[in-house]
């Protein structure tokens, strides 16, 4: 299961994207980050975040 929590990345935000479909979780968090925080991460960068966190 993949999970992104905005608070883990320094945001005062309760948004959480999680699920078994890693591509969908990456897409969901990437869209939220861009729309709400003005930060656009590449899919590759988000995949690296998941790999480091869930190693």
N, C-alpha and C positions, 0 to 999 in steps of 0.2 A: 504494500500500500504506500502510495506517495502522499506527502502532505506538505503544504506551505502554510505558514502562519505569519501574517504581517509583523507581529510583535517580535518574531525571531530575527527579523531583518531591520529592527530599529524603528518601526513605525508605531505610533500610538493608534492602532487600528485593530479591530477584532476580526477582520476578514480571515477566513481559513478556506483553502482549497484542498480537498483530499479525495482520494478514490483509488481504485485498482488500475484504472487506465491512465498510465503516466502521461501520455501525450495530451489527454484531455485536461488533466490537472495542471500541466505546464501551460496550456493554452488559457485556461481559466485564470490562473494566477497572473500570467503575463498581461492579460487584458485588464485585470483589476489594477495591477501595479501602474500600468500606463494611464488608464482612465482616471484613477483616484489619486495617484501620487506623482504623476508626470515622469515616471522612470520606466524606460523601455528596455527590457532585458531580452537578449537573443534566446532562442529556444535552447541553444547549446549551453549558454551560461546557466539557465535554469536547470538543465539536466545535470550539470556539474554540481549545483547546489544539492540536488537530490542525492547524487552519488556520494558526496561528502557526508551528508547527514545520515544516510541510511546504509552507507558503506557495506 
